[in-house]
Amino acid sequence: MRIVNLKEFLTMPDGTIFCKFEPSVFDSMCIKIESISPVDFYYCSLIGEIAGSRYSALEEPEYPSFSFDLNVVRRDGCFDENQLFAVYEDSDIENLISTLQRSLTRKPAV
């Protein structure tokens, strides 16, 4: 993982996995969709958003199972030229994929 500023981040390819970063604080993991100006970009959250109109389900006394949507595109729109980004490198992404695959079978890391 490496830390980059906004100017460098916007030159990175679409599909870059990142978190907004402040010293010692990482925001949600996202995927860059497209740079759209010298200070703005589109992204999707890899945490996901609730699919459809199921937000009302979160107000029920017993939470039902619901799907989440990883394809909701958002515009950053913060225009903060001082924003930093933690950018995941290939080895970080491979480690994440491996960890997620283990979780499907509930096997701990070795």
C-alpha positions in Angstrom: 0.0 0.0 0.0 1.2 3.5 -0.6 0.0 7.0 0.1 -0.5 9.4 -2.7 -1.9 12.9 -3.1 -5.0 13.8 -5.2 -2.9 14.9 -8.2 -1.2 11.5 -8.4 -4.3 9.6 -7.6 -6.2 11.1 -10.5 -3.5 9.9 -12.9 -3.9 6.3 -11.7 -5.9 3.9 -13.9 -9.6 3.2 -13.5 -10.0 0.2 -11.3 -7.5 1.4 -8.7 -8.5 0.2 -5.2 -8.1 2.9 -2.5 -9.2 4.4 0.7 -9.2 8.1 1.5 -6.5 8.6 4.1 -5.7 11.0 6.9 -2.7 10.2 9.0 -3.6 7.0 11.0 -7.2 7.0 9.7 -8.4 5.0 6.7 -11.9 5.6 5.2 -14.0 2.9 3.4 -12.4 0.8 0.6 -13.5 1.9 -2.8 -12.7 1.4 -6.5 -11.9 4.3 -8.7 -14.2 4.4 -11.8 -13.0 7.4 -13.7 -11.2 10.8 -13.2 -13.5 13.5 -14.5 -11.6 16.8 -13.8 -8.3 18.0 -12.4 -9.8 17.6 -8.9 -12.7 15.1 -9.1 -13.5 11.5 -9.9 -16.2 8.8 -9.8 -15.9 5.7 -7.5 -17.9 2.7 -6.1 -17.7 1.7 -2.5 -16.5 -1.8 -2.0 -18.4 -1.9 1.3 -21.5 -1.8 -0.8 -24.8 -0.1 -0.5 -28.2 -1.6 0.2 -29.8 -2.8 -3.1 -33.0 -1.2 -4.2 -35.3 0.4 -1.6 -34.5 -1.9 1.3 -33.4 0.9 3.7 -36.7 0.5 5.5 -35.7 -3.0 6.4 -33.0 -1.5 8.7 -35.7 0.1 10.8 -37.5 -3.3 11.6 -37.1 -4.8 15.0 -35.5 -8.0 13.5 -33.1 -7.3 10.7 -33.9 -9.4 7.6 -31.3 -10.6 5.2 -30.8 -8.2 2.3 -28.6 -7.7 -0.7 -26.1 -5.0 -1.2 -25.0 -3.4 -4.5 -21.4 -2.9 -5.4 -22.2 -1.1 -8.6 -23.5 2.2 -7.2 -21.3 4.9 -8.8 -20.8 8.1 -6.8 -19.0 11.3 -7.6 -16.5 12.4 -5.0 -17.2 16.1 -5.5 -15.1 17.2 -2.5 -12.5 19.1 -4.5 -10.0 18.8 -1.7 -6.6 19.3 -3.3 -4.9 18.2 0.1 -6.8 14.9 0.2 -4.5 11.8 0.6 -5.3 8.3 -0.7 -4.1 4.9 0.5 -3.7 3.0 -2.7 -3.7 -0.8 -2.6 -0.9 -2.5 -4.5 -1.4 -5.8 -6.3 0.0 -7.8 -3.4 -2.5 -6.1 -1.0 -5.4 -7.0 -3.3 -4.2 -10.6 -3.7 -4.0 -10.9 0.1 -7.5 -9.4 0.5 -8.9 -11.9 -2.1 -7.2 -14.8 -0.3 -8.6 -13.7 3.0 -12.1 -13.3 1.6 -11.9 -16.8 0.0 -10.9 -18.3 3.3 -13.9 -16.7 5.0 -16.2 -18.6 2.6 -15.0 -21.8 4.1 -14.4 -20.3 7.6 -10.8 -21.3 7.6 -8.4 -19.1 9.6 -5.3 -17.8 8.1 -2.3 -20.1 8.5 
